[in-house]
């Protein structure tokens, strides 16, 4: 997977990145993009949250659905618009 992600997160998540379901997800997204569909956030920003803070500095994780669907909105961080 070719995204910018902080090294401690890459190490923590590498096992998931190597699983078949993740490869299938990446293939699906590439296929959708090849058909002209727009994917939000842009590829380099999909894991942006994992690039800003090393895993050892995380104190709280808030999960939420953040369905930004317009250009310039989705940037890889929930509740950021």
C-alpha positions in Angstrom: 0.0 0.0 0.0 1.4 3.3 -1.0 0.0 6.0 1.4 1.7 8.3 3.8 1.4 6.9 7.3 3.6 7.4 10.4 6.0 4.5 10.9 4.6 3.2 14.3 1.1 3.0 12.7 2.4 1.3 9.7 4.0 -1.3 11.9 0.8 -1.7 14.0 -1.4 -2.1 10.9 0.9 -4.0 8.6 -0.7 -7.3 9.5 -4.1 -5.9 8.3 -2.6 -4.4 5.1 -1.2 -7.9 4.2 -4.5 -9.7 4.5 -6.6 -10.7 1.5 -9.6 -8.5 2.4 -7.4 -5.4 2.3 -5.9 -6.3 -1.1 -9.5 -6.8 -2.3 -10.5 -3.4 -1.0 -7.6 -1.7 -2.7 -8.4 -3.5 -6.0 -12.1 -2.4 -5.7 -11.2 1.2 -5.1 -8.7 1.2 -8.0 -11.4 -0.3 -10.2 -13.9 2.3 -9.2 -11.4 5.0 -9.9 -10.6 3.5 -13.3 -14.3 3.8 -14.2 -14.1 7.5 -13.6 -15.7 7.5 -10.1 -14.4 10.0 -7.7 -13.1 8.6 -4.3 -13.1 10.8 -1.2 -10.8 11.5 0.4 -8.1 11.6 -2.3 -5.8 8.6 -2.1 -2.8 10.2 -0.3 -5.1 11.4 2.4 -7.1 8.2 3.2 -4.9 7.4 6.2 -4.0 11.0 7.1 -5.1 10.6 10.7 -2.5 7.8 11.1 0.2 10.1 9.9 -0.3 13.0 12.3 0.2 11.3 15.7 2.4 8.2 16.5 0.5 5.3 17.9 2.3 5.7 21.3 0.9 9.2 21.8 -2.7 8.4 21.2 -4.9 8.8 24.3 -8.4 8.6 22.9 -9.9 7.4 19.7 -13.3 8.8 18.5 -15.0 6.8 15.8 -17.6 8.4 13.6 -19.1 8.2 10.1 -18.0 11.2 8.2 -19.7 11.1 4.8 -18.2 14.1 3.1 -19.1 13.9 -0.6 -18.0 17.2 -2.1 -14.7 18.2 -3.6 -12.4 19.9 -1.1 -14.3 18.5 1.9 -12.9 15.1 2.7 -9.3 15.3 3.9 -8.8 12.1 5.9 -9.8 13.5 9.3 -13.2 13.1 10.8 -15.1 16.2 11.8 -12.6 18.4 10.1 -14.9 20.5 7.8 
